[in-house]
Amino acid sequence: MPLLFRLRQALTGLGLRAALPMLVKRQALPDLLAALDRPRQPGATGGDETRRLAERLFRPLRLWPTTCLYRALGSYALLRAAGQEVRFVIGVSKDGDDLKAHAWLERDGRAIVSTPGPGTDYAIAYAWPADPGIPAPGEPPGPGPGLSPHPDVLLTEFPDRTGVLLHLGTGHYFTLNTTGVRAWKLLGGGASDSSRLASALAADFPDVDPVRVRVDIESLLSDLDRESLIFKGN
């Protein structure tokens, strides 16, 4: 790797390590990744050397802590500037009530940076760029009348039919039980108020007291609204 390019990469990496905690708070994840997806820099060469440099720059330090998210984002910027075709990935895994989230980079379908540890099966919650064949999202529509899912919120389902919501704007996660997953899907399908949601869920779960369903829906919608996961249109 040319010395001048390596020096630029090192300075860029140190700047990103310092700035990423603030950038993550201020920018939605897709916007931040788009900003980090820089064109190949002059003199760029040596993808493996850049990967090793990124690992050194973003490694955890006792007096300068970091996270898998910051490591993956910073390494993504450096590797893209080196001309490497890499993909940023966030995965989620659930063990009982314990939710784990992890961010890493892939190249040719193989994890190369912040590799997930053995024995953990992560479901992909978000990837940039998206998988081939998935159209790029356009300008999100404005909220219609009633309730609707926020366009920056993604649902990931687990084999036990529970799920987790990831808000790309805030980076926060919100877990859903089986009923919550069904309610979220109904909300996205046009059930735009609590009465419609409760009626649809009561039909799906006839053994549950409809009054209990209505109470649970009101509680769920209150939580979703507090976490900015839904729109409340006029």
Backbone hydrogen bonds in HBPLUS format (Angstrom, degrees):
<---DONOR---> <-ACCEPTOR-->    atom                        ^
c    i                          cat <-CA-CA->   ^        H-A-AA   ^      H-
h    n   atom  resd res      DA  || num        DHA   H-A  angle D-A-AA Bond
n    s   type  num  typ     dist DA aas  dist angle  dist       angle   num
A0006-ARG N   A0002-PRO O   2.93 MM   4  6.20 161.3  1.97 155.7 161.7     1
A0007-LEU N   A0003-LEU O   2.91 MM   4  6.11 156.0  1.97 149.3 155.7     2
A0008-ARG N   A0004-LEU O   2.98 MM   4  6.27 160.6  2.02 148.5 153.3     3
A0009-GLN N   A0005-PHE O   2.90 MM   4  6.13 161.2  1.94 151.9 157.2     4
A0010-ALA N   A0006-ARG O   2.89 MM   4  6.11 157.8  1.94 149.6 155.5     5
A0011-LEU N   A0007-LEU O   2.98 MM   4  6.21 163.5  2.01 153.5 157.3     6
A0012-THR N   A0008-ARG O   2.88 MM   4  6.04 159.8  1.92 149.8 156.2     7
A0013-GLY N   A0009-GLN O   2.81 MM   4  5.98 160.8  1.85 149.8 155.3     8
A0014-LEU N   A0010-ALA O   2.99 MM   4  6.21 161.3  2.03 149.4 153.6     9
A0015-GLY N   A0011-LEU O   3.02 MM   4  6.19 158.0  2.07 145.9 152.1    10
A0016-LEU N   A0012-THR O   2.90 MM   4  6.14 154.9  1.96 150.3 157.5    11
A0017-ARG N   A0013-GLY O   2.88 MM   4  6.09 157.6  1.93 149.6 156.0    12
A0018-ALA N   A0014-LEU O   3.20 MM   4  6.43 151.6  2.29 142.4 148.6    13
A0019-ALA N   A0015-GLY O   2.97 MM   4  6.12 147.1  2.08 141.9 151.8    14
A0020-LEU N   A0016-LEU O   2.77 MM   4  5.49 156.7  1.82 159.4 158.7    15
A0022-MET N   A0019-ALA O   3.08 MM   3  5.63 124.6  2.40 116.3 128.9    16
A0023-LEU N   A0019-ALA O   2.98 MM   4  6.15 162.3  2.01 153.2 158.9    17
A0024-VAL N   A0020-LEU O   2.83 MM   4  5.85 165.4  1.85 162.6 163.6    18
A0026-ARG N   A0022-MET O   3.09 MM   4  6.30 143.7  2.23 145.4 155.6    19
A0027-GLN N   A0023-LEU O   2.94 MM   4  5.87 148.2  2.04 155.8 160.4    20
A0031-ASP N   A0028-ALA O   3.04 MM   3  5.38 116.0  2.47 107.8 123.1    21
A0032-LEU N   A0028-ALA O   2.95 MM   4  6.20 158.3  2.00 159.1 166.3    22
A0029-LEU N   A0168-LEU O   2.83 MM 139  5.35 168.1  1.84 152.9 150.7    23
A0033-LEU N   A0029-LEU O   2.94 MM   4  6.12 165.7  1.96 157.5 160.8    24
A0034-ALA N   A0030-PRO O   2.98 MM   4  6.12 154.7  2.04 143.3 150.4    25
A0035-ALA N   A0031-ASP O   3.04 MM   4  6.27 149.5  2.14 141.6 149.5    26
A0036-LEU N   A0032-LEU O   2.94 MM   4  6.22 143.7  2.07 145.2 155.8    27
A0037-ASP N   A0033-LEU O   2.92 MM   4  6.01 125.6  2.23 141.2 154.8    28
A0038-ARG N   A0036-LEU O   2.82 MM   2  5.57 131.7  2.06 110.3  95.0    29
A0041-GLN N   A0081-ALA O   2.89 MM  40  5.42 166.4  1.90 146.3 145.8    30
A0044-ALA N   A0041-GLN O   3.08 MM   3  5.50 147.0  2.19 140.4 138.1    31
A0050-THR N   A0046-GLY O   3.00 MM   4  6.26 155.6  2.06 150.6 157.5    32
A0051-ARG N   A0047-GLY O   2.91 MM   4  6.16 154.0  1.97 146.4 153.9    33
A0052-ARG N   A0048-ASP O   2.98 MM   4  6.23 159.8  2.02 147.0 151.6    34
A0053-LEU N   A0049-GLU O   2.91 MM   4  6.14 153.3  1.98 144.4 152.5    35
A0054-ALA N   A0050-THR O   2.83 MM   4  6.09 159.0  1.88 151.8 157.2    36
A0055-GLU N   A0051-ARG O   2.95 MM   4  6.22 154.1  2.02 147.5 154.6    37
A0056-ARG N   A0052-ARG O   3.09 MM   4  6.38 150.4  2.18 143.9 151.0    38
A0057-LEU N   A0053-LEU O   2.91 MM   4  6.18 161.1  1.95 153.5 159.1    39
A0058-PHE N   A0054-ALA O   2.96 MM   4  5.97 157.3  2.01 153.0 157.4    40
A0064-TRP N   A0061-LEU O   3.13 MM   3  4.92 147.1  2.24  96.0 105.9    41
A0071-ARG N   A0067-THR O   2.97 MM   4  6.22 162.0  2.00 153.0 158.6    42
A0072-ALA N   A0068-CYS O   2.92 MM   4  6.01 160.8  1.96 144.9 150.0    43
A0073-LEU N   A0069-LEU O   2.95 MM   4  6.12 163.8  1.98 150.8 155.6    44
A0074-GLY N   A0070-TYR O   2.90 MM   4  5.91 170.4  1.90 150.7 154.0    45
A0075-SER N   A0071-ARG O   2.95 MM   4  5.92 160.6  1.99 143.8 150.1    46
A0076-TYR N   A0072-ALA O   2.91 MM   4  5.93 146.0  2.02 138.5 148.1    47
A0077-ALA N   A0073-LEU O   3.14 MM   4  6.46 157.6  2.19 149.9 154.0    48
A0078-LEU N   A0074-GLY O   3.19 MM   4  6.51 162.6  2.22 149.5 153.5    49
A0079-LEU N   A0075-SER O   2.89 MM   4  5.99 167.3  1.90 154.3 158.1    50
A0080-ARG N   A0076-TYR O   2.91 MM   4  5.96 157.4  1.96 149.9 156.1    51
A0081-ALA N   A0077-ALA O   3.08 MM   4  6.19 154.1  2.15 141.7 148.8    52
A0082-ALA N   A0078-LEU O   3.07 MM   4  6.31 126.9  2.36 133.8 147.8    53
A0084-GLN N   A0079-LEU O   2.90 MM   5  5.34 162.0  1.93 156.8 152.2    54
A0083-GLY N   A0080-ARG O   2.98 MM   3  5.05 158.7  2.03 106.1 110.6    55
A0087-ARG N   A0106-GLU O   2.81 MM  19  5.08 151.3  1.89 145.6 153.4    56
A0106-GLU N   A0087-ARG O   2.83 MM  19  5.08 153.5  1.90 143.8 152.8    57
A0088-PHE N   A0128-TRP O   2.70 MM  40  5.06 157.5  1.75 165.1 158.6    58
A0128-TRP N   A0088-PHE O   2.81 MM  40  5.06 156.0  1.87 146.6 152.6    59
A0089-VAL N   A0104-TRP O   2.94 MM  15  5.44 159.5  1.98 167.6 165.0    60
A0104-TRP N   A0089-VAL O   2.95 MM  15  5.44 155.3  2.01 149.9 157.6    61
A0090-ILE N   A0126-TYR O   2.84 MM  36  5.22 159.7  1.89 159.8 158.7    62
A0125-ALA N   A0090-ILE O   2.83 MM  35  5.65 158.7  1.87 147.8 154.8    63
A0126-TYR N   A0090-ILE O   3.28 MM  36  5.22 155.8  2.34 143.2 142.3    64
A0091-GLY N   A0102-HIS O   2.83 MM  11  5.39 166.1  1.85 162.7 166.7    65
A0102-HIS N   A0091-GLY O   2.92 MM  11  5.39 155.1  1.98 152.4 157.2    66
A0092-VAL N   A0123-ALA O   2.85 MM  31  5.30 156.9  1.90 146.1 151.2    67
A0123-ALA N   A0092-VAL O   2.80 MM  31  5.30 168.3  1.81 155.9 151.8    68
A0093-SER N   A0100-LYS O   2.80 MM   7  5.09 153.8  1.87 148.8 153.4    69
A0100-LYS N   A0093-SER O   2.74 MM   7  5.09 169.3  1.75 160.5 161.6    70
A0095-ASP N   A0098-ASP O   2.85 MM   3  5.08 163.9  1.87 149.7 154.5    71
A0098-ASP N   A0095-ASP O   3.05 MM   3  5.08 158.5  2.10 122.5 122.3    72
A0105-LEU N   A0113-VAL O   3.10 MM   8  5.09 158.5  2.15 139.5 142.2    73
A0112-ILE N   A0105-LEU O   2.88 MM   7  5.83 160.7  1.92 146.0 150.9    74
A0107-ARG N   A0110-ARG O   2.87 MM   3  5.34 156.2  1.93 144.1 147.7    75
A0110-ARG N   A0107-ARG O   3.11 MM   3  5.34 158.7  2.16 107.7 114.4    76
A0134-ILE N   A0131-ASP O   3.14 MM   3  5.85 159.7  2.18 143.6 145.1    77
A0233-GLY N   A0146-GLY O   2.67 MM  87  4.79 155.5  1.72 157.8 149.8    78
A0147-LEU N   A0192-SER O   2.68 MM  45  4.51 169.5  1.69 128.1 132.0    79
A0148-SER N   A0231-PHE O   3.17 MM  83  5.19 146.1  2.29 137.8 140.0    80
A0231-PHE N   A0148-SER O   2.69 MM  83  5.19 168.0  1.70 162.7 167.1    81
A0150-HIS N   A0229-LEU O   2.92 MM  79  5.35 162.7  1.95 137.5 131.6    82
A0153-VAL N   A0150-HIS O   3.09 MM   3  5.58 159.6  2.13 124.4 125.1    83
A0168-LEU N   A0152-ASP O   2.83 MM  16  5.34 169.6  1.84 160.4 156.8    84
A0154-LEU N   A0166-LEU O   2.90 MM  12  5.20 161.5  1.94 142.9 147.3    85
A0166-LEU N   A0154-LEU O   2.84 MM  12  5.20 156.4  1.90 147.7 155.8    86
A0156-THR N   A0164-VAL O   2.93 MM   8  5.40 158.2  1.97 154.1 161.3    87
A0164-VAL N   A0156-THR O   2.92 MM   8  5.40 148.3  2.02 148.1 158.4    88
A0158-PHE N   A0162-THR O   2.89 MM   4  5.56 166.8  1.91 153.8 152.5    89
A0161-ARG N   A0158-PHE O   2.87 MM   3  5.41 154.9  1.94 127.8 129.2    90
A0163-GLY N   A0176-LEU O   3.01 MM  13  5.07 167.2  2.02 143.4 143.3    91
A0176-LEU N   A0163-GLY O   2.80 MM  13  5.07 164.1  1.82 144.8 140.9    92
A0165-LEU N   A0174-PHE O   2.72 MM   9  4.99 165.0  1.74 145.2 149.9    93
A0174-PHE N   A0165-LEU O   2.91 MM   9  4.99 139.3  2.07 139.1 147.4    94
A0167-HIS N   A0172-HIS O   3.01 MM   5  5.52 170.8  2.01 164.4 167.5    95
A0171-GLY N   A0167-HIS O   2.63 MM   4  5.31 148.4  1.73 155.4 165.2    96
A0181-VAL N   A0177-ASN O   2.93 MM   4  6.25 154.3  1.99 158.2 164.8    97
A0182-ARG N   A0178-THR O   3.16 MM   4  6.43 161.4  2.19 146.5 151.1    98
A0183-ALA N   A0179-THR O   2.87 MM   4  6.12 157.1  1.92 149.5 156.4    99
A0184-TRP N   A0180-GLY O   2.88 MM   4  6.08 156.0  1.94 147.8 154.1   100
A0185-LYS N   A0181-VAL O   3.06 MM   4  6.33 157.4  2.11 148.8 154.3   101
A0186-LEU N   A0182-ARG O   2.95 MM   4  6.21 156.3  2.01 148.8 155.7   102
A0187-LEU N   A0183-ALA O   2.84 MM   4  6.06 151.3  1.92 147.5 155.8   103
A0188-GLY N   A0184-TRP O   2.99 MM   4  6.30 153.4  2.06 145.3 151.9   104
A0189-GLY N   A0185-LYS O   2.90 MM   4  6.10 126.7  2.19 135.7 150.8   105
A0191-ALA N   A0186-LEU O   2.99 MM   5  5.57 163.8  2.02 154.0 148.8   106
A0190-GLY N   A0187-LEU O   3.36 MM   3  5.55 167.2  2.38 105.4 108.1   107
A0192-SER N   A0190-GLY O   2.89 MM   2  5.36 113.3  2.34 115.2  97.6   108
A0197-LEU N   A0193-ASP O   3.07 MM   4  6.33 164.5  2.09 155.9 160.8   109
A0198-ALA N   A0194-SER O   2.86 MM   4  5.97 165.2  1.88 148.5 152.8   110
A0199-SER N   A0195-SER O   2.95 MM   4  6.11 159.4  1.99 148.6 154.2   111
A0200-ALA N   A0196-ARG O   2.96 MM   4  6.10 163.3  1.99 149.6 154.1   112
A0201-LEU N   A0197-LEU O   2.90 MM   4  6.08 163.2  1.93 154.7 159.5   113
A0202-ALA N   A0198-ALA O   2.88 MM   4  5.95 155.3  1.94 144.8 152.1   114
A0203-ALA N   A0199-SER O   3.08 MM   4  6.30 145.1  2.21 140.5 149.1   115
A0204-ASP N   A0200-ALA O   3.09 MM   4  6.41 142.7  2.24 138.6 148.9   116
A0204-ASP N   A0201-LEU O   3.01 MM   3  4.90 117.9  2.41  91.4 107.4   117
A0205-PHE N   A0201-LEU O   2.83 MM   4  6.06 143.1  1.97 150.6 160.9   118
A0208-VAL N   A0205-PHE O   3.11 MM   3  5.76 168.4  2.12 122.8 126.3   119
A0212-ARG N   A0209-ASP O   2.92 MM   3  5.26 120.3  2.29 107.7 122.4   120
A0213-VAL N   A0209-ASP O   3.03 MM   4  6.44 153.1  2.11 150.6 159.1   121
A0214-ARG N   A0210-PRO O   2.96 MM   4  6.21 158.8  2.00 147.4 152.0   122
A0215-VAL N   A0211-VAL O   3.07 MM   4  6.34 158.5  2.12 147.9 153.3   123
A0216-ASP N   A0212-ARG O   2.91 MM   4  6.12 163.2  1.94 152.8 157.3   124
A0217-ILE N   A0213-VAL O   2.90 MM   4  6.11 155.9  1.96 151.6 158.2   125
A0218-GLU N   A0214-ARG O   3.04 MM   4  6.24 161.8  2.08 148.4 152.9   126
A0219-SER N   A0215-VAL O   3.07 MM   4  6.30 155.4  2.13 146.2 152.9   127
A0220-LEU N   A0216-ASP O   2.87 MM   4  6.11 159.4  1.91 149.0 154.8   128
A0221-LEU N   A0217-ILE O   2.88 MM   4  6.04 170.7  1.89 157.7 159.7   129
A0222-SER N   A0218-GLU O   3.07 MM   4  6.16 149.7  2.17 139.0 147.2   130
A0223-ASP N   A0219-SER O   3.05 MM   4  6.35 155.0  2.11 147.4 153.6   131
A0224-LEU N   A0220-LEU O   2.89 MM   4  6.17 163.2  1.91 156.8 161.5   132
A0225-ASP N   A0221-LEU O   2.90 MM   4  5.98 155.9  1.96 144.5 151.0   133
A0226-ARG N   A0222-SER O   3.00 MM   4  6.15 156.2  2.06 143.3 149.9   134
A0227-GLU N   A0223-ASP O   3.08 MM   4  6.32 145.4  2.21 146.0 154.7   135
A0229-LEU N   A0224-LEU O   2.89 MM   5  5.13 171.6  1.90 161.1 158.3   136
A0228-SER N   A0225-ASP O   3.06 MM   3  5.01 161.9  2.09 106.4 110.3   137
